Amino acid sequence: MKVAMTVAGSDSGGGAGIQADLKTFAALKVYGASAITALTAQNTRGVEGIHLVPPSFVAEQMEAVLKDMRVEALKTGMLANGEIIQSVAETCRKWEISRLVVDPVMVAKSGDMLLEEEAVDRLREELLPRALVITPNLNEAGVITAETVDTLDKMKKAAQQINRLGTPYVVVKGGHLQEEEALDVIYDGNEFIFSRMPRVDTPNTHGTGCTYAAAITAGLARGREVAAAVQEAHHYVNRALRYSKNPGKGAGPLHHLYSFYQEWEAHEF
């Protein structure tokens, strides 16, 4: 069995972060390993507290896995600050991680900040040149490029700018555009590829970004080329949104294991 690893924050509500990543890996038939960067007291309504893991211990978790297992692909999620970013980047460099997917988690769906502002430069300088794929949403692409990204043309421009920072494949997610379709822009340094999915009318979108990046990572771990891994991941997220239910009182999560529960629509959570 292929192994994929996630380096991200823990979501006590189970819908995003490490929990979403490991569910996604399991659903897409890869073995999931993890290193936790932060503990969050979180539910479907928001983040109530954050406790950061020391950067040296983040690296220690990664090292323990990497010296024991052959990790085919690795993704990062919530990294919280510059010191953790640097620690993760150095560990990826040491172990020559070639299939690195960076989900530049900056703000939770609830609006809570998940990355310190001064860490953005460290992300640009330390991690993006090591990544194979980066998956910013419109807001994250705007922070990285220091420009507003709210149209298809601006998505394409942002993808080119981020690519020049050293990441070969840039996936700018257009889920926040007010369009009938969910349109993502994939840029490989030479051409644009557009991935389109029917928009799902659901409030249960908690963990969508984590899940998307984890699904791409699973595809890469199984040997998929980047464009194919992205489009398969987009399809998986679309289906997981269609089957989503809400276990709490806020924005619910995707149903990561929908394919194992064909009768899901007939049951309540």
C-alpha positions, 0 to 999 in steps of 0.5 A: 500500500502506498503511503501519504503523509499530512503535516497539519493542525488537528481539528477537534470537530473532525471536519478539517485538518489532520482528521479530514486528511486521514479520512481522505487518504483512507477513502482514496486507498492510501495509508495515511501518516501524520505530523501535528503542527497545532491543536485546535479547540474547534467545532462546526461554528468556529475556532475557540483556541489554538495550541501550537506544537514546538517546531522541533517536535513537528520535525521529530514527528516527521522524522519518525515517519520518514525514517520508517516508511516510504512516503510517496507524497506529503501535504502541508496544511495549517503551519501557523507560524514562520518557525514551523514553516522553516522546520517543515521545509528543512525536513522536506529538504533533508528527506528530498520530498519531491511530491509536496503539496502545499495547502497554504492555510491562512484563514478558517471558514469561520474567519479565524486566522490560522497563519501569522501575517509575518509568516507569509514571507517565510512561506514564499521563500522557504516552502513554495520553492520546494513544493510540487503543487500549491492549492490556494483559494482566492483569498490565499492567492491574494495574500501570496501575490499581494493583489485582489483575486476575484475574477478568472483573469486574476486567477490566471495572473495569480497562478503565473505569479505564484509559479514564478516563486518556484512551485511548478504546478499552481491550482487556484481554486475558484469556489468563491467565485459567483459562478454556476460552476466550480471552476479551478485553474491549473497552471504548469508554467506553460499552459492553463488547464481548467477543471469544472464541476457543477456547483453544490448548493450546501452550507457544509463546506468545512474542510473543503480545502484540506480535503482537496489537497489531501485528495491530490496528495493521495493521487500523487502517492498512487502515481498519478500525474499532477493534472490527473490527480487534481481533476480526480481530487476535484471530482472527489470533493464534489461528490463528498459535498453532495453527500455532506450532512451536518453533525453540529450547529454551524457549517458542517463537513464533507462526507469523506467516506461517502463511497462506503455508505451508499445508503447514506442519503436515507439516514440521518447523522 
